[in-house]
Amino acid sequence: LAISATLAENSAKVWDLTLGGQATPHEQLADPRLAIYTTDWSADGSLLASGHMDGTVRVHQLPSTSLDNLQAANIGTQVLSFHSADVWTLSWAPTGHRLASGAGDTQVAVWDMDGPAPPSPQVLRGHTNWIRVVTWHKGGNMLASAGEV
């Protein structure tokens, strides 16, 4: 089982927890200019999305679901730009086709990752403060979002 841990330290580390004992990071996605606030794996484990302080979402294409040969040089990255403030939360739909992002600009963006590249988001408005969490229903057609009041 691999997970990603995020801190506002400008990096996301990929950990392998199947080895038992003390887990050590296999790789990290880092940019010294950008804090990373959140990460989320796609349902099939081939994509890792990260949310950044500059309002971008970055979708990292991993070479395989095995971490044995994972190196930053092998990771392709697509940058999704929409938000005008920090991206605090991400959630992949269970189907793996859509990615939701919530940010300090009070908006939720839903990205169709099967459409043309780069995708244009469906924008959900209605919050009056920054978005703290977005999460999908298991059927993939409903999204819940929560924010500060």
C-alpha positions in Angstrom: 0.0 0.0 0.0 1.4 3.4 -1.0 0.3 6.7 0.5 1.4 10.2 0.1 2.0 12.6 3.0 1.9 16.3 2.6 3.2 19.1 4.7 3.6 22.8 3.8 7.3 22.0 3.3 7.3 22.3 -0.5 7.3 18.5 -1.0 5.1 15.4 -1.1 6.7 12.1 -0.2 5.6 8.7 -1.5 5.8 6.0 1.1 5.6 2.2 0.7 3.9 0.6 3.7 3.9 -3.0 2.4 7.5 -3.6 3.5 6.6 -3.7 7.2 8.8 -2.1 9.9 9.8 1.5 9.5 8.5 3.1 6.3 10.9 5.3 4.3 10.0 7.5 1.4 10.6 6.2 -2.1 10.5 9.5 -3.8 9.3 13.0 -3.3 7.7 15.5 -5.5 9.2 18.9 -4.7 9.4 22.4 -5.9 11.3 24.9 -3.7 9.0 27.7 -4.8 5.6 26.1 -3.9 4.2 24.7 -0.8 2.1 21.6 -1.3 -1.0 21.5 0.9 -2.8 18.3 -0.2 -2.5 15.1 -2.3 -4.8 12.4 -3.5 -4.3 9.2 -5.4 -6.6 8.2 -8.4 -8.6 5.0 -7.9 -6.2 2.9 -10.0 -3.1 4.4 -8.3 -1.6 5.7 -11.5 -2.1 9.4 -10.9 -1.2 11.4 -7.8 -2.7 14.9 -7.7 -1.2 17.7 -5.6 -2.6 21.0 -4.6 -0.4 24.1 -4.3 -0.1 27.5 -2.7 -0.1 29.2 -6.2 -3.6 27.9 -6.9 -2.5 25.1 -9.3 -3.3 21.4 -9.2 -0.6 19.2 -10.5 -1.4 15.7 -11.7 1.6 13.4 -11.6 1.5 10.4 -13.9 3.4 7.5 -12.2 5.2 5.0 -14.5 3.5 2.0 -12.7 1.8 1.1 -9.5 5.1 -0.4 -8.2 7.4 2.0 -6.3 10.5 0.0 -7.0 11.7 2.2 -9.9 9.9 5.4 -8.9 12.1 8.4 -9.6 11.1 12.0 -10.0 12.6 12.0 -13.5 10.1 9.3 -14.6 7.0 11.3 -13.5 5.1 13.2 -16.1 3.2 16.2 -14.7 0.1 18.1 -16.0 -0.5 21.5 -14.4 -4.2 22.5 -14.0 -4.7 26.2 -13.5 -7.9 27.8 -12.3 -7.9 28.8 -8.6 -6.8 32.2 -7.5 -5.7 31.1 -4.0 -4.2 28.1 -2.2 -5.6 24.7 -3.1 -6.4 23.1 0.2 -8.3 19.9 -0.8 -8.4 17.3 -3.6 -10.6 14.3 -4.2 -10.6 11.8 -7.1 -14.0 10.4 -8.1 -14.3 6.7 -7.5 -14.4 6.2 -11.3 -11.1 7.9 -11.6 -12.3 10.2 -14.4 -12.9 13.4 -12.4 -10.8 15.3 -9.9 -12.3 17.9 -7.5 -10.3 20.7 -6.0 -11.2 23.2 -3.3 -9.3 26.4 -2.6 -9.1 29.6 -0.6 -10.9 31.4 -3.5 -14.2 29.9 -2.2 -14.7 27.8 -5.3 -14.7 24.1 -6.1 -13.4 23.0 -9.5 -14.3 19.6 -11.1 -11.8 18.5 -13.7 -12.8 15.9 -16.3 -9.5 14.1 -16.8 -10.8 12.1 -19.8 -11.6 15.2 -21.8 -9.3 17.3 -23.9 -6.0 18.4 -22.4 -5.7 20.7 -20.6 -9.2 20.3 -19.2 -11.5 23.2 -18.3 -13.1 22.8 -14.9 -16.8 22.8 -14.0 -16.9 25.5 -11.4 -19.1 25.1 -8.3 -19.8 28.3 -6.4 -21.8 28.9 -3.2 -19.3 29.0 -0.4 -18.4 32.3 1.2 -15.0 31.3 2.6 -12.2 28.9 1.8 -13.0 25.3 1.0 -11.6 22.8 3.6 -12.7 19.5 2.1 -14.2 17.9 -1.0 -15.3 14.3 -1.1 -17.1 12.1 -3.6 -20.1 9.8 -3.1 -19.1 6.2 -3.9 -21.3 6.4 -7.1 -19.2 9.2 -8.4 -22.1 11.5 -9.4 -22.3 13.5 -6.1 -19.7 15.7 -4.5 -19.8 17.2 -1.0 -17.8 20.2 0.0 -17.2 22.0 3.3 -15.6 25.3 4.1 -15.0 27.9 6.7 -17.8 30.2 7.8 
